[in-house]
């Protein structure tokens, strides 16, 4: 086909498109993507709100909201797209219209992904639920819960996470490798967030005394903390709950627990000053 014929074909397609209603999922920001003679077009939606919608193009760059799509229309739209099984990494909410999920069959070459995928318009999803999503070549859309998968598996994983069970201790007999990997990813993220909170807490306690945190080790009921006081390195053990001193690292005549991490810094400064006198 020559260039002129292609241009004429696209022009006819544009003319036919304007005024013809179609169904599309509208994301926050009010844009949708459609294909015109094999070419992707982006339309800005006027009116309505995010969700499954019936739209009418008013030009090749704008579409007007007509009405909310019915469940049947939504199902018909999704049925034309390839299905992908996924494991939800977190639950859905009214504030966040999507969930992050891991592919239940990561070797499926129909879906080229790099890590978790975003499944839009996920409804009533709980963490580790198995879902059916549909892929339109650009985004994944929530279709349904995967009824073929026993929901007790997701419940087991949620319970294990509440108990902070390490991934290596998961013992459910029917767990699949992708489900284990999803749990591991969530558990590691949880652990990283917890470590960040501990680091922030210790850093703030020392910072109020003009000292600087270097590192810490979790010892179960206590933290072993390395820190600098006026350029001098110290190591102390403090209680996890209130940061009271367990072992100061300097001689306090058995009165270590009278101090917390912040006040201990002052004691160390005073001790060093006395040592110079």
N, C-alpha and C positions, 0 to 999 in steps of 0.2 A: 504494500500500500504506500503510495506517494505521500509526501508531506502535506500537499494540499488536500488530498482525500481524507487524511487523518484529522486535519484541522476542521474540515467540514463535518466529519463524523462527531467530533467532540462538541462542535457548536450545536448540532442537532440534539445530542445527549443533554447538553446544558439546558436547552429550551424545553425538552421533555421533562427534565427533573423539576424545574420550577413549578410549584403548585401541586406536585404529586406527594401525597402524604406517605410517611414511612415511620417505622419504629426504631428507636435507638436509645441506649442508655446515656443519660446526660450527667456528667460529673460536675462537681463544684467548679465554678468558673465558666460554665455555660457553653462548652464547645463539644461538638461531635465530629466523628470522622466517617465519611462515606466514600464509596468507590464509584467513579464515573469512567466508564469504558476502561476499567483496569487501573485508572489513576486515582490516588488517594486525595480526597478533598476535605478540608476542614471548614465546618460551618459554625458560626457563632449563633447560639440560641437566644432568642428574645422572648422573655416571659417564662413562666413556669418555675420549677425548682428542680434540683438534682433528683434523678430517679429515672425509671423506665417511662418513656414518653412517646407520644405520637406527635410528629413534627411535620411542618409544611415548609419547604424551601421557598423563600421570597426572592432569592438571587443565588448566585453560585458561591456566595460567601456568608449568607445569613439564612436562618430558618426560624420560623415562628412556632411557639408551643401551641398545640391544639388541645391536648388532653393527656391525662395519665393513661398509660397503656394498661390493658387488662392482664390478668394472670395468664390467660390463654395466649394472648399476643406475645407476652414475654416468653412463654414456653416454646412457641413456634419459632421465635427468633433464636433462642438458645439451641434448639434442636438441630439447627443447621451448622453449628460449630462443633469442632472436635472436643471431646470430653477429656478431662485430666483429673485423676484422683490426687488429692492433696491432704496434708495433715496441718491443721491450724496451729500456729505457734502461740496465739493468744486468742482471747474471746472477742466477740464483736460488741459494739455499744452504739447508742444513738448518736453520740458525739463523733465517733470515728467510723465512716462508712466503708471500711475495708478491714481485712485481716491479712497479716503476713502468714504465709504457709509454705511448707516444704512439699515438693512433688513426691507422691507416694511411689512413683515409678521413675526415679531420676534418669534412667537410661532411655526413656522414651524420646527419640530423636525428633518427634514432631514439635517439641517445645524446647527451644534453645534458651536456657536460663543460666544465670550466674548467681547462685545462692537462692534465698527465699524469694517467692513471688508475691505480689500484691493481688488479692482477690477482692474485687469491688462488689459493693452492695451485699455483703455477707449478712445474713439474717439469723438471729438466735443461735449464734455459734459459741461454743465453749472451747476452752483451750484443749488441744490435742484431739478435737473431733476430726473424723474423716469426712471430707467433703468431695462433692463433684463440682468442678469448675469447668467453664468453657472458654476456649481461647480464640480470639478473633484475629490473631496475627500480630496484635499490638498489646492487648490487655487480657487478663483473666477476669471472668465474671462468675459470680456465685450462681450455681444452678440449684443444688439441694444438698442435704445431708446424704452421705453414702450409706444407704440402708443395708447394704451387704455386709458392713463391718459392725461387729458387736460393740455397742456403746460402752460396755463394761471395760473395754481396753482403755478408752480415753479417761474414764473415771479412775481406773487404776493409776494411770500416769499423773493425773491431777493430785491424787492422794499421795503418791510418792514424792511429788514436788513440794507439797505442804510439809512433808516430813524431812525435806532436804536429803532424800536418798540419793547417793551418788549414782551416776549412770551404770556403773559396774555392778550395782546391787539389784538392778531390775530383774524380776524373776517371773513375770507373767509368761506363760507357756506359748501364747500365740502372738507375741510381739513381733512385728516385722522389723527388718533392718531400717527402713526409713522412719518408722515410729521411734525406734531407739535413737536414731540420729537427731530427730526433732527434739526429743526430750533432752539429749545432750546439749544441743544448741541453746535451749531455754535455760537449762541448769547452769551452763557456763556464763550466760548473760546475767543470770541472777547472782552468781558468785562474783562476777566482775563489778556489778552494781554495789554489792555488799562491801567488797574491798574498797571501792571508791568512797563509800560512806564512812568506813572506818578511817581511811586515810584523811578524809576531810575533818572528821571529829578530832583525831589526834593532832593534825596540823593546826587546827584552830586553837586547841588547848595550849599548845606550845607557842603559837603565834601571839597569843594574848600576853605571854611572858617574854616576847621578843626572842624566842628560840626557834629553831628550824628542824622539822622532821626530816630524817634521812631514810628510814625504813622501819618496818615492824614485822613481827612474826606472830601468828596466831598460835597460842599454846593451850587452847581449850577454854580455860576459865580466865586467862589473862593474855595480855599482849606484851611481848618483849620489844621495847622501843629503842631505836638508835636515833640520837638527835644531837644537834650542835647548840651549845650555849657559849656565846661570845667566841666562836671559833674553836671551842674545845668539844670533842666528841664524848658523849656519855651513853650508857645503856642502862635502862631501868625496866622493871616488870610492873605493870599496872593492871588492876582489876578491870575486866571488860565492862562491868555494869556502870561504875561511876568514876573510873580512872584513878581510884585511890592507889597509893603506892603499895606494892607487894614486896618488891626488893628495889631499894633506891639505887644501888650501885656505889654508894658512899656510906660511911658509917653514920648512922642516926641513933645509935644506942638503943636499938630495938623499937624505935618510935616511928618506923617507916609509915605505918598506916594512918598516922595523924596528918599525912600530907596527900594531896593529889598531884597529878602530873604538872599542872600549872604552878602550884605553890612550891613544888620541889625545885623548880628552876631558880626561884628566889633563894632557897636554902643553899643551892650550889654556888650561886654568886657570892652570897655572904661567907660561905666557907672558904672560897678562894681569896676573898679580901682579907679574912682573918689570917690565912696562911702567909700572906705577904707582910702582915704587921709584925 
